Amino acid sequence: MPEKYLWAYSGTMREALVAALTLDIFNRHADKVVMANVAQLVNTIHSLFLTNEDKFLATLNYHVFEMYSAHQGAQSVRTMFSAPSVSYKIGDNQNSFWGLQGSASMRGKQLVLTVVNPHHNQVRETEIAVRGAAIKSGQSRTLSSSDLRAHNSFDQPRAVEPQDATVTASGSIITYRFPPASVTRLSFSLG
C-alpha cells in the first residue's frame, strides 16, 4: 500500500480527540446505545491499524479505543464537567465550545473516568469530586501531543503513544491537570 493511497491515513491527534469525544457520548448514553462498533479496522481512513507489506502500526485511534476499553462491562455513572470554554473566531463570528468533556463508569470499587481536553495549548486544571466514596489510589493513562497533526507512521510507528503515571489521591476530592490536546483515562480504587 503506497503512502499516497487516499485511505492510507494514519489519524492525527485531532482525530484521536474526536474519537474519544464520540466514545464518551456513547458511554454517557449507555441507557440508549446498546452496541457501537468501529467500521474500519485496517488500511482505511480513521482505522485502528495500518499495514504495508511487512510494516504495521497502531494509529492514535487504536490507542483511544484501548484506553476506553476499561468502560466495557462497567456501569456508566453520571458526570458533570465545568471548565473554561475554548473560544475561537471564524471571520467576524466569535464562537466557543466546552473546555473539558468525558464520561465515567464503575465496576465494583473501581471508577474509570475518561476526559478530553480539546484546547490545543492550554492545560486544564480541575477538581475531581467523587460523591459517596473516598479515593484510595489512582492511575492515569494519557495520549497527548503539542502538535494536533502528530501521528504514527511506518518510519516512526511509536511516535505518539499513551503515557502511564501514578495519581496521588486520597479523600473524595483531588486536583488534576489535563494536558493540552489530550485524552486521559483515570482509574481510581475507591474505599
C-alpha positions as CSV (number, residue, x, y, z in Angstrom):
1,M,0.0,0.0,0.0
2,P,1.8,3.2,-1.1
3,E,1.8,6.1,1.3
4,K,-0.1,8.2,-1.3
5,Y,-3.1,5.8,-1.3
6,L,-6.1,8.0,-0.3
7,W,-7.3,5.9,2.6
8,A,-3.9,5.1,4.0
9,Y,-4.2,7.8,6.5
10,S,-2.8,7.5,10.0
11,G,-5.1,9.6,12.1
12,T,-3.7,12.6,13.8
13,M,-4.1,13.8,17.4
14,R,-7.1,15.8,16.2
15,E,-8.8,12.6,15.0
16,A,-8.0,10.9,18.3
17,L,-9.7,13.7,20.2
18,V,-12.8,13.3,18.1
19,A,-12.8,9.5,18.5
20,A,-12.6,10.0,22.3
21,L,-15.4,12.5,22.3
22,T,-17.6,10.1,20.4
23,L,-16.9,7.2,22.7
24,D,-17.7,9.4,25.7
25,I,-21.0,10.3,24.1
26,F,-21.8,6.6,23.7
27,N,-20.8,5.9,27.4
28,R,-22.8,8.8,28.7
29,H,-25.9,7.5,26.9
30,A,-25.3,3.8,27.7
31,D,-29.0,3.5,28.5
32,K,-29.8,4.2,24.9
33,V,-26.8,2.9,23.0
34,V,-26.7,-0.9,23.2
35,M,-23.7,-1.5,20.9
36,A,-21.4,0.6,18.8
37,N,-18.6,-0.8,16.5
38,V,-15.7,0.7,14.7
39,A,-16.5,0.5,11.0
40,Q,-13.0,0.1,9.7
41,L,-10.1,-1.7,11.3
42,V,-7.2,-1.8,8.8
43,N,-5.9,0.4,6.0
44,T,-8.8,2.7,5.8
45,I,-9.5,6.3,6.9
46,H,-9.8,6.5,10.7
47,S,-8.8,2.9,11.1
48,L,-7.1,1.4,14.1
49,F,-4.2,-0.2,12.3
50,L,-2.2,0.4,9.1
51,T,-0.2,-2.2,7.2
52,N,2.1,-2.2,4.2
53,E,3.9,-5.4,3.2
54,D,5.8,-6.3,6.4
55,K,5.1,-3.0,8.1
56,F,2.5,-2.5,10.8
57,L,1.4,0.3,13.1
58,A,-1.3,1.1,15.6
59,T,-2.9,4.5,14.9
60,L,-3.8,7.1,17.6
61,N,-7.4,5.9,17.2
62,Y,-6.3,2.5,18.3
63,H,-4.8,4.0,21.5
64,V,-8.0,5.8,22.2
65,F,-10.1,2.6,21.8
66,E,-7.6,0.7,24.0
67,M,-7.9,3.4,26.7
68,Y,-11.7,3.4,26.6
69,S,-12.0,-0.4,26.7
70,A,-11.9,0.0,30.5
71,H,-15.5,1.1,30.3
72,Q,-16.7,-2.2,28.7
73,G,-18.9,-4.2,31.0
74,A,-19.0,-1.5,33.7
75,Q,-21.9,0.7,34.8
76,S,-22.0,4.2,33.3
77,V,-22.2,6.8,36.0
78,R,-23.3,10.4,35.8
79,T,-20.5,13.0,35.3
80,M,-20.6,16.8,35.3
81,F,-17.8,18.9,33.8
82,S,-17.1,22.6,34.5
83,A,-14.1,24.3,32.8
84,P,-13.4,27.5,30.9
85,S,-14.7,27.4,27.4
86,V,-12.5,27.2,24.3
87,S,-13.1,30.4,22.2
88,Y,-12.3,30.8,18.6
89,K,-13.2,33.2,15.8
90,I,-14.2,32.4,12.2
91,G,-14.4,35.6,10.1
92,D,-16.3,38.1,12.3
93,N,-18.1,35.4,14.3
94,Q,-16.9,34.6,17.8
95,N,-17.7,31.1,18.9
96,S,-16.9,28.8,21.8
97,F,-17.3,25.2,23.0
98,W,-16.8,23.3,26.2
99,G,-13.3,23.1,27.8
100,L,-13.4,19.6,29.2
101,Q,-15.7,16.7,28.4
102,G,-15.8,13.0,29.3
103,S,-17.6,10.1,30.9
104,A,-17.3,7.7,33.8
105,S,-18.1,4.1,34.8
106,M,-17.9,1.9,37.8
107,R,-17.1,-1.8,38.2
108,G,-17.1,-2.8,41.9
109,K,-14.9,-0.3,43.7
110,Q,-13.1,0.8,40.5
111,L,-14.0,4.1,39.0
112,V,-12.9,4.9,35.4
113,L,-13.0,8.5,34.2
114,T,-12.1,9.4,30.6
115,V,-11.6,13.1,29.9
116,V,-10.8,15.1,26.7
117,N,-9.1,18.5,26.8
118,P,-9.6,19.8,23.3
119,H,-7.6,23.0,23.8
120,H,-4.5,22.9,21.6
121,N,-2.2,24.7,24.0
122,Q,-3.8,25.2,27.5
123,V,-3.6,22.9,30.4
124,R,-7.0,22.4,32.2
125,E,-6.6,22.1,36.0
126,T,-9.8,20.9,37.7
127,E,-11.1,19.4,40.8
128,I,-12.5,15.9,40.6
129,A,-15.1,15.2,43.3
130,V,-16.3,11.7,43.9
131,R,-19.6,11.6,45.8
132,G,-20.2,8.9,48.5
133,A,-16.7,7.4,48.4
134,A,-13.1,8.2,49.0
135,I,-10.3,7.7,46.5
136,K,-7.6,5.3,47.8
137,S,-5.3,5.2,44.8
138,G,-5.2,6.2,41.2
139,Q,-3.5,5.7,37.8
140,S,-3.6,7.8,34.7
141,R,-3.0,7.0,31.0
142,T,-2.7,10.0,28.8
143,L,-2.5,10.4,25.0
144,S,-1.3,13.9,24.1
145,S,0.9,15.9,21.7
146,S,1.7,19.5,21.4
147,D,1.1,19.1,17.6
148,L,-2.5,18.4,16.6
149,R,-1.1,16.9,13.4
150,A,1.1,14.4,15.2
151,H,0.6,10.8,14.1
152,N,2.3,7.5,13.9
153,S,3.9,6.5,10.6
154,F,5.8,3.5,9.2
155,D,9.0,5.4,9.8
156,Q,8.0,6.2,13.3
157,P,5.3,3.7,14.4
158,R,5.6,4.7,18.0
159,A,5.9,8.5,17.7
160,V,2.8,9.1,19.8
161,E,1.7,6.7,22.5
162,P,-0.2,6.9,25.8
163,Q,1.9,7.5,28.9
164,D,1.1,5.9,32.3
165,A,1.5,7.6,35.7
166,T,0.5,7.1,39.3
167,V,-2.0,9.7,40.6
168,T,-1.5,10.8,44.1
169,A,-5.0,10.7,45.5
170,S,-6.8,10.3,48.8
171,G,-10.1,11.6,50.0
172,S,-13.1,12.4,47.9
173,I,-11.7,15.5,46.0
174,I,-8.4,15.6,44.0
175,T,-7.0,18.2,41.7
176,Y,-5.8,17.0,38.3
177,R,-4.0,18.8,35.4
178,F,-5.2,17.7,31.9
179,P,-2.5,18.4,29.3
180,P,-3.4,20.4,26.2
181,A,-4.9,18.3,23.3
182,S,-5.2,15.2,25.4
183,V,-7.3,12.1,26.0
184,T,-6.9,10.9,29.6
185,R,-8.1,7.8,31.4
186,L,-8.1,8.0,35.2
187,S,-8.6,4.8,37.1
188,F,-9.4,5.1,40.8
189,S,-9.7,2.5,43.5
190,L,-12.4,3.6,45.9
191,G,-12.8,2.9,49.6
